[in-house]
């Protein structure tokens, strides 16, 4: 861990040294570039002004040449016309030459003065630039010397880093070798332990499997014996059930052909005038409990039979009796409502004159037990309580 820390610190120092060398060099490079740009700009300005100056000098030379030609021409002309007055002619010529000098001469002198001043300023600027360059070169030499020193330090540090890395690499190799040897020994030990545990578990599993196989065989034998006994019991039970069902069927057939207690048998039906006053629905339920249903009147002969049954009952004095029949399913259409829940159309009509006339109020069927309207039908409120006649068809 200590070697790694030293290596990391050395690497940071090297990076810092390189960065420190880069900063002055970049600064000096920028300054040199600025100086070069300034020199080039001043050179362009001077070259432009020199071009202008040469043009002006050319114009001056041309003017001087013209003046010289004029002067010579005047001299010739004056010599021919007035040879005895050379002095006055020369004075006139000089005056004419002076008056014909271009006005640009003053401008030329002014511009030449400006150029001289510019050259002076440019010379001072060049001297200043030269001094700046000398200072920069001196600074570069100093920085270069310092950079060489720092470079040597960096080289030494890098050498230390390389040596440290080599040492760490060797230490790691030795450590890894030792760890690999320990891991191999541990793996061998674990393999031996696993082999021993596997062998022990296999022996235990074999013993358990033997016990399981033996137990399964015993259970199989016990189940076979139990199934045999159960089969014998089921066969005996089945025989008993079959006998019981057969007897029940026979009893039911006998019972179906027999009238319940207190019922009177007439033909294929049994009748009972129940001495209880109940609503139409409760009367129907009581008939069901008696293994019968409310009376379904099929013809005139059955009316006579029912009249006799009522006359011999304890309720012979009651004027009204419920029988099957209602229009609760279809208003105005009375139907027999049998025990199976299926409605049947009225096959026989025993309505009293003007009946039924109860509309939505009187929805259940009754018969009269009076001399003037004996066994005539009438619609009545279903929640009225009167006796009723049960019928069981054989």
Buried (B, 14 or more C-beta within 10 A) or exposed (E): EEEEEEBEEBEEBBEEBEEEBEEBEEEBEEBBEEBEEBBEEBEEEBEEBEEEBEEBEEBBEEBEEEBEEBBEEBBEEBEEEEEEEEEEBBEEBEEEBEEEEBEEEEEBEEBEEEBEEBEEEBEEEEEEBEEBBEEBEEBBEEBBEEBEEBBEEBEEBEEEBEEBEEEBEEEEEEEEEEEEEEEEEEEEEEEEEEEEEEEEEEEEEEEEEEEEEEEEEEEEEEEEEEEEEEEEEEEEEEEEEEEEEEEEEEEEEEEEEBBEEEBBEBEEBBBBBBEEBBBBBBBBEBBEEBBBBBBBBBEEEBBEBBBEBBEEBEBBEBEBBBBBBBBBEEEEEBBBBBEEEEBEEBEEEBBBEEBBEBEEEBBBBBBBBEEEBBBBBBBBEBEBEBBBBBBBEE
